[in-house]
Amino acid sequence: MDVYVKLLYIVVDFILPLMLGHYFQRRHWLNEAWCKKIIVTNLTVFGTALSTLSFWNLPLQKELLWLPLFGILVSFIPGLAGYWVANKKYESGVEKASYLASAMLSNIGALASLCAFILLGERGFAYTQIISLFQNLVLFLFCFPMAQYYSQLDQKTSEDAAKTSFSSLFFSRNQLPVVGMGVGMILYLGEVPRPDILGNIFSYLIHISAWMGMIPVGYSMNFSGMRNYYASIIGLIPIKFVLTPLVAYLIARILFTDHIVLSSILIAASVPTGANTVVLARLYDLNLHIASAAFFMTTIVFLSVVYPILFFWLNAAL
């Protein structure tokens, strides 16, 4: 794939839908209900299909059993640093929780997967999906209770949080992409050949999924409220783009030798704050402006500085 075409994909599949989503917000052409429908459809239909197709064609090796651990590692490396900074910087519980979530949660499922696909192909996409799967466990098992705890520090009761059950977190339609991974693995292990035409369909589906994922995020951006927090969250830049990728890559070099696996881990460890941070802030009444500002600022830094470095470095090594 031509270098300029690869770079164009980031503009077309990430920046443009973000801008379009924000434009829809300003023109009142979209509402919260439709945003939720887009998100759910993307997860249950396109996310499941992409997971099935990518894992169907993924060579399963014993050394890949270490990969899921990096979903936890790339969350808790920045999480520990973020916890220390948040306690020094903020007094309010909801502000601490928003900052900590912004440090811990990264855009692996959408942005890292897209970048890995552009640079490394379907194997890179599948590897980042494995890492993303275990970051979702961090979201469910740590970030949700953490957000509830900090929210209750400022609000003595939290009815919404109390209604959130363990089973609703793990057994919902939003978990269908995990089922898709399992189906893909079964087909691969069963030595069922994947038709060549599905590879072409995969390429189209990933672009559609990227648009459906980014438009609702663009719709949620409130720049007037976000601008008050840029200065206080600038410390996320060295945490997300220096500390986390450096530690993760050094550990990965001990466990892996395959270039595509190492590159996938490096990409997953280098991506900005994820959109799940904004979702978490909405769910538990945290500081939405901190979460949105962290997502926006780190994404700009990633696209303008970090990704170009990764792009030309990893592209030269292929």
C-alpha positions in Angstrom: 0.0 0.0 0.0 1.4 3.4 -1.0 2.6 5.6 1.9 0.4 8.5 1.1 -2.7 6.3 0.8 -1.9 4.9 4.3 -1.7 8.5 5.7 -4.9 9.5 3.9 -6.8 6.7 5.7 -6.2 8.4 9.0 -7.6 11.7 7.7 -10.6 10.0 6.0 -11.4 7.4 8.7 -10.6 9.4 11.8 -10.4 13.1 11.4 -13.3 13.6 9.0 -15.9 11.7 10.9 -14.9 13.5 14.1 -15.4 16.8 12.3 -18.7 15.7 10.8 -20.0 14.5 14.2 -19.2 17.9 15.7 -20.8 19.7 12.7 -24.0 17.6 13.2 -24.0 18.8 16.9 -23.8 22.4 15.9 -26.5 22.1 13.2 -28.7 19.9 15.5 -28.8 17.2 12.9 -28.2 14.5 15.4 -29.3 13.8 19.0 -28.2 11.6 21.9 -30.6 8.8 21.0 -29.3 8.5 17.5 -25.7 8.6 18.8 -26.4 5.6 21.0 -28.0 3.7 18.1 -25.0 4.3 16.0 -22.6 3.2 18.8 -24.7 0.0 19.5 -25.0 -0.9 15.8 -21.2 -0.4 15.3 -20.4 -2.7 18.2 -22.9 -5.4 17.6 -22.9 -5.6 13.8 -19.6 -4.3 12.4 -17.5 -4.9 15.5 -18.6 -8.5 15.6 -18.1 -9.1 11.9 -14.6 -7.6 12.0 -13.6 -9.6 15.0 -14.8 -12.9 13.4 -13.0 -12.2 10.1 -9.7 -11.1 11.7 -9.5 -14.0 14.2 -10.5 -16.5 11.5 -7.3 -15.6 9.6 -5.0 -15.2 12.7 -2.2 -17.7 13.2 -2.5 -18.8 16.8 0.9 -19.2 18.4 1.7 -20.1 22.0 3.7 -16.9 22.5 0.5 -14.9 21.7 -0.9 -16.0 25.1 1.1 -13.2 26.6 -0.7 -10.6 24.4 -3.8 -10.2 26.6 -1.6 -9.2 29.6 -0.6 -6.1 27.7 -4.2 -4.9 27.7 -3.8 -4.7 31.5 -0.2 -3.5 31.4 -0.9 -0.5 29.1 -3.8 0.5 31.5 -2.0 0.3 34.8 1.3 1.8 33.8 -0.3 5.2 33.0 -2.9 4.5 35.7 -0.3 4.5 38.6 1.2 7.7 37.3 -2.2 9.2 36.8 -3.3 8.3 40.3 -0.3 10.1 41.8 -0.8 13.2 39.7 -4.6 13.4 40.3 -4.2 13.3 44.0 -1.8 16.2 43.9 -3.7 18.2 41.3 -7.4 17.9 42.2 -9.6 18.2 45.3 -12.9 17.0 43.9 -13.5 13.2 43.6 -15.1 13.5 40.2 -12.1 15.4 38.8 -9.7 12.9 40.2 -11.7 10.0 38.7 -11.9 11.7 35.3 -8.2 12.3 35.2 -7.4 8.8 36.3 -9.7 7.3 33.7 -8.2 9.5 31.1 -4.7 8.2 32.0 -5.8 4.5 32.1 -8.1 4.1 29.1 -6.6 4.3 25.6 -8.1 4.3 22.2 -7.0 0.8 21.4 -10.2 -0.7 20.0 -10.8 2.0 17.4 -7.7 4.1 16.7 -4.9 1.6 17.5 -6.7 -1.1 15.5 -7.1 1.2 12.5 -3.5 2.3 12.7 -2.3 -1.3 13.0 -4.4 -2.3 10.0 -3.0 0.5 7.9 0.6 -0.3 8.8 0.6 -4.1 9.5 -2.5 -5.5 7.8 -5.1 -7.9 9.3 -2.6 -9.5 11.7 -1.9 -6.1 13.3 -5.6 -5.4 13.6 -6.2 -8.8 15.3 -3.3 -8.4 17.7 -4.5 -5.0 18.9 -8.1 -6.4 19.3 -6.7 -9.0 21.7 -5.0 -6.2 23.7 -8.2 -4.2 23.5 -10.3 -7.1 24.9 -8.4 -7.1 28.2 -8.4 -3.3 28.5 -12.2 -3.7 28.4 -11.8 -6.0 31.5 -9.9 -3.2 33.2 -12.8 -0.8 32.2 -15.4 -3.1 33.7 -13.6 -4.5 36.8 -11.6 -1.4 37.8 -12.7 1.8 36.2 -16.4 1.4 36.8 -16.1 0.7 40.5 -13.4 3.5 40.7 -15.7 6.0 39.1 -18.6 5.0 41.4 -16.3 5.4 44.5 -15.1 8.8 43.5 -18.5 10.0 42.5 -19.9 9.0 45.8 -17.2 11.0 47.6 -18.9 14.1 46.2 -22.4 12.8 46.1 -23.6 10.8 49.1 -25.8 8.6 46.9 -25.5 7.4 43.3 -28.6 5.8 42.1 -27.4 5.1 38.6 -24.2 3.4 39.8 -26.2 1.3 42.3 -28.4 0.0 39.4 -25.4 -1.2 37.4 -25.1 -4.9 38.1 -22.2 -7.2 37.5 -24.1 -9.3 35.0 -25.2 -6.2 33.0 -21.5 -5.4 32.5 -20.4 -8.7 31.2 -23.5 -10.2 29.5 -24.9 -7.6 27.2 -25.2 -7.1 23.5 -22.1 -4.8 23.7 -20.0 -7.9 24.3 -20.9 -9.5 20.9 -17.4 -8.7 19.4 -16.0 -11.0 22.1 -18.2 -13.7 20.7 -17.0 -12.9 17.2 -13.4 -13.4 18.4 -14.4 -16.9 19.7 -16.2 -17.8 16.5 -13.2 -16.7 14.4 -10.8 -18.8 16.6 -13.1 -21.9 16.2 -13.1 -21.5 12.5 -9.3 -21.2 12.4 -8.7 -24.1 14.7 -11.3 -26.2 12.7 -9.1 -25.5 9.6 -12.1 -24.0 7.8 -10.6 -21.9 4.9 -11.7 -18.3 4.8 -12.9 -17.3 1.3 -10.7 -14.7 -0.4 -13.6 -12.4 -1.0 -14.0 -12.0 2.8 -10.6 -10.3 2.9 -11.9 -7.6 0.5 -15.1 -7.2 2.5 -13.0 -6.8 5.7 -11.2 -3.8 4.1 -14.6 -2.1 3.5 -16.1 -3.0 6.8 -13.2 -1.5 8.8 -13.6 1.9 7.2 -17.4 1.9 7.8 -16.8 0.9 11.4 -14.3 3.7 11.9 -16.9 6.3 10.7 -19.6 4.9 12.9 -17.3 5.0 15.9 -16.0 8.5 15.5 -19.1 10.4 14.5 -20.7 10.0 18.0 -17.5 11.1 19.6 -17.3 14.2 17.5 -20.9 14.9 18.5 -19.9 14.9 22.2 -17.2 17.5 22.0 -18.0 20.7 24.0 -15.1 23.0 23.3 -16.3 25.9 25.4 -16.2 23.8 28.6 -13.0 21.8 27.6 -10.8 24.9 27.2 -10.7 25.5 31.0 -8.9 22.1 31.6 -6.2 21.9 28.9 -3.5 23.3 31.2 -4.3 20.9 34.1 -4.2 17.8 31.9 -1.0 18.5 30.0 0.8 16.1 32.2 -1.0 13.3 30.4 1.2 13.8 27.3 4.5 12.3 28.8 2.4 9.7 30.7 0.6 8.5 27.5 3.3 9.0 24.9 6.7 8.4 26.7 6.3 6.4 29.8 3.7 3.9 28.7 5.1 2.9 25.3 8.7 2.8 26.6 7.9 0.4 29.5 5.5 -1.7 27.4 8.0 -2.1 24.5 10.9 -3.0 26.7 8.8 -5.7 28.3 7.5 -6.9 24.9 11.1 -7.3 23.6 11.7 -9.9 26.3 8.6 -11.9 25.4 8.3 -11.6 21.6 10.5 -11.6 18.5 7.9 -11.3 15.8 8.0 -7.8 14.2 4.3 -7.5 13.7 3.5 -8.5 17.3 6.1 -6.0 18.7 4.8 -3.2 16.4 1.2 -3.9 17.4 2.1 -3.7 21.1 4.0 -0.4 20.5 1.0 1.1 18.6 -1.4 0.0 21.3 0.8 1.5 24.1 1.1 4.8 22.2 -2.5 5.8 21.4 -4.3 8.7 23.1 -7.1 8.7 25.7 -10.0 6.6 24.6 -13.6 7.6 23.9 -14.7 5.2 26.8 -13.4 7.9 29.1 -16.2 10.2 28.0 -18.7 7.4 28.3 -17.6 6.7 31.8 -17.8 10.4 32.8 -21.4 10.5 31.5 -22.4 7.3 33.3 -21.1 8.3 36.7 -21.5 12.1 36.6 -17.8 12.7 36.6 -16.1 15.8 35.2 -17.1 15.5 31.5 -14.9 18.4 30.4 -11.7 16.8 31.7 -12.5 13.5 30.0 -13.4 15.3 26.7 -10.4 17.6 26.9 -8.0 14.7 27.5 -9.5 12.8 24.6 -9.2 15.8 22.3 -5.8 17.0 23.3 -4.0 13.7 23.4 -5.6 12.7 20.0 -4.3 15.9 18.4 -0.8 15.2 19.8 -1.0 11.6 18.6 -2.1 12.4 15.1 0.3 15.4 14.6 3.5 14.0 16.3 3.3 10.4 17.6 1.7 8.6 14.7 3.9 10.2 12.0 6.9 9.0 14.0 5.5 5.5 14.4 4.3 5.5 10.8 7.7 6.2 9.2 9.7 4.2 11.7 7.6 1.0 11.4 6.9 1.4 7.7 10.7 1.5 7.1 11.1 -1.7 9.1 8.6 -3.7 7.0 
